[in-house]
């Protein structure tokens, strides 16, 4: 049995099967409590943005591969 894939095959997936990742919502300045938390809301947001950029790059690569096969 083959392992399950986390992303549809670029050759067979339709755009509906592989939607673009959505960016995280930027917190407002007043969302920060200002007490110097180890996990500030802005630090968390930056980590989420990095994950989003990585996911978007992977998604763009899948879209380019899909387009090239047409």
PyMOL commands that set and color helices and strands:
alter all, ss='L'
color gray80, all
select helices_A, chain A and resi 15-17+29-31+41-68
alter helices_A, ss='H'
color red, helices_A
deselect
rebuild
show_as cartoon
